[in-house]
């Protein structure tokens, strides 16, 4: 299940992009530093976010259990911890290209400003009900890595990103701040893209919630799969993306950001 990551979509221009990623995307070393949840704080301003993004981007910190190029199989894989062992989720070129194009589209159109946890840093999956019934529903928990392979290899699924995750857009009474750009970010924070290596994005709304945060009840008839993937930018990252004529790099992981218990205060960078 799953196509070789090197099998780039004909005419997509992804061949060179994947070759570069294969060179950069080595397995994590023991001494590799991780991005932690408490590297960040809630209610950040855009200026705060910009400063923190640069700090994290050049820190050497990367996502725990990030994707890497597996020399043994010749594929990009994601580690998936199941019971007492770690399985490999094989990734397709189409999925990787889809994520790249979602990122670039979000940044270009002002749906996101930064690719890391405080802004565009995590996702959820939207599965057509018939796909879920056919491919996922009856699969044992011990084979969840195969469920992820099926989802990431399918052009039927959609990926939903919550952006502006820690951006301050509301006042203490949960009223929108007067800033027009922050209001735009609030109303466009539920981005949905397909898994067809295209840049098309649409906006879902959840205005029945105080933070406009979509959840299962806003899935437009699809099956909500809460455990999506995380993305985070790093100068040492695997996959390239473009923003404002400059090249940046990002990593992908199925694991949520851990908490650094050696620190008591969020936002204290180490």
N, C-alpha and C positions, 0 to 999 in steps of 0.2 A: 504494500500500500504506500502511495506517495511516489512522486517522480523524482529522479535525480536533480539535485539543486542546480547542477550545471546545464541541465536541459533548458536553456533559456528560450523564451518565447520567440519564434522567428520574427526578425525585423523589429524587435523591441529595443535593441540597443543595450540589452542587459548583459551581454556576454562579457564585456570588459569589466563591468561593475561587479559581476560575480567572481571573476578571476582575481580582482583586487581584494574582494572580501575573503576569498579562500586563503590568500596570502596573509591577511591581517588576523584572521579569525582562528587563533590557536586555542587549544584547551586552557582553562584557567590554571595558573600556577598556584602553588600552596601559599605563597606570600602575597597573592593578589588582594588588593584592598576592595571592600564592598561599599556601595552606597547604602546608607541607613535611613530609616524613616525620620529619626531625630537629627538628621543633618538639616532638616527644614522646619519651618514654623508656619502655622496657619495665619491667614490674614495678611499675606505679603503684598506690598505694593509692586507695581511693575518695575520700579527702580531696584527694589530689594531683590526681585526675581532675577533681573539682569545681572546683578552683582553675584548672586548665589550661583547662577548658571555658569558664569565664567570660572568661579571658584571650583565647582564640582567638575566641570569639563576638563580642567587642567590638573586635577588632583590625583589622577591615576585610579580613582575609585570607579568600580564598574558593578554591574548587576550580579548578584549572587546566582549561581547556576545558569549563567548566560549561554546562549548558543555558541557553537564553535564548528569549525570544519573538521570532520572526522576523517582522518587519513585512511583508516581501515575500510570504510565504506565508500569514500569519495563523495560524501554528502554533508550538508549542513544539518546539524542535529541540535535539539534542545534536551538537556537533562530533565527527566521527570522522576522524582522520588516516589516510589511505591513500596509500601511496607518496609522491608529490610534491604531493598536494592534500588539502584538507579537504572532506569530504562532510557533509551534514546528515542526521541520523537523526531522522525525524519521530516525535513522541510523541503517544500518545492520552490522552484524559481518563481512560480506564479505568486505564491504567498509572500515571499520576501519582497518581490517587486511591488506587490500591492501595498505593503506596509510603507515602503519607501515613498511611493507616490501619494499615499494618504498624508504622510508627514509633509511632503513638499507642497501639496495642495492646501493643507491647513495653514502652513506658514505664509504662503503666497496670498491667501485670501483673508488673513487676519483672524482666522478661527483659533489660532494658537500663536504664541510668541516664542516659546521655548519647549524643547523636547526633553523633559525630565519630570520627575514626580510632581512638583508643584503646579505644573501646567498640563502638557500633553504627555502623560507618563503611564497610563494604564488603559486597558480595554476590556470589553465584554463581547461575547459572541451571540449573534442572532441566527438561529437555525430554523429553516422551514420545518414545519411539524412533520411532514412526510419524510424528510431527511433524518430528523431526530428518531422517528419510529423505526426507520430502516437501518440506520447505521450506528446509533448511539444507545438507545434505550435499554437494550438487552445485553449490552457488553458488560462483563464482570468488572468490578472496581479494580482488580489486579491487572486489568488490561486497559487502564485509562490512557496510557500512552498511545494505544492504538486508536482510541477515540479522538485524541488530539490530532493524530496523523490524518484520520478521515476528515476531520473538520478543516484542517489547514490545506488539505489537498482538494477540497471541493469548491467549485465556483458557485455553489448554491448559497453558501453562508454569507453573512455580512458581519462587519466588525464595527463595534460602537466604541468610540473614545470619549471619555469625560475629560474635557479640558478645563482650564481655569480652576484646577482642583483646590489650590491654596491661595488663589488671587483674591484680594479684598475687593469685593464688588458691592457688599451690603453694609449698612451702618448697624449700630447696636440694636436697632429696632427692626432689623431685617428689611429695611427699605433700600432700594437701589441708590447707590451714590449718583450724584448729578453728572458725573463725567460720561460723555457720550460713548467714548471708546470702551470704557468699562461696562457700560450697559450693553453694547454690542457683544462683548465677550460673554456676558451673562446669558443673553438670548441665543447664542450660537454655540453653547458649550457641549452639546450632545451631537457629535459628528458620527455619521454612518457612511462607511465605504464598503464596496463589494470586494470579492476576492478574485478579480479578473485582471489584475495588473493594470488597472485604470485609475485615473486621478479623480473620477467623479465622486463627489461627496454630497450628502444631503443632511439636513438638520432635523433632529427630532426635538420635541418640546415636552417638558414636564412641569407646566406652570401651576399644577396643583401641588407642587412641592416648593418649599421656601427657597431652595437653592437651584431650582430648575434642573434636578438630577433625575434622569431617566432610570427606570428599574423595570422589573418584570411586567408591571402593569402598563408600560409604555412601549411594548415590543411590537406593536402593530400586527399582532397575530402570529408572530414567530415565537419559538421556544427560546427563553432567556437562558444563556449559559454564563453564569456570573464569573467563573474562573477563566478569564482571558489571559492575555500576556502583558508584561510590562516592557516599556522601552525607556532608555536613558542614554543621553549623549555623553560621549567621552572621547578625548583626543586619541585614545588608544582603541576606540571602538571598532567593531567589525564592519559595519555597513555604512556606506557614504550616502549623504543627502545634501541637497543644495538649498541654500537660503541667501537671498540677496547677492547672488553671484559668488558666494563663498562655499567651500566644501566643509561639512562637518561629518562626524561619525556617530553611530548609535549602536547599542546592543539590545538584544531581546532576551527575555527570561520568562519562564512560567511561574517563578517564585515571587511572592510579594517581598517588598523591602523589609529586611529584618530590623529589629530595634537594638541599638547599641546600649547594653545595660551598664557599660562603664561610665555613661554620662547620665546626669539627672535632668539636664535641661535640653529641650528641643532647640534645634537651630545652632547649637554650639558645634562648630566644624572642627574635626580632628583629622 
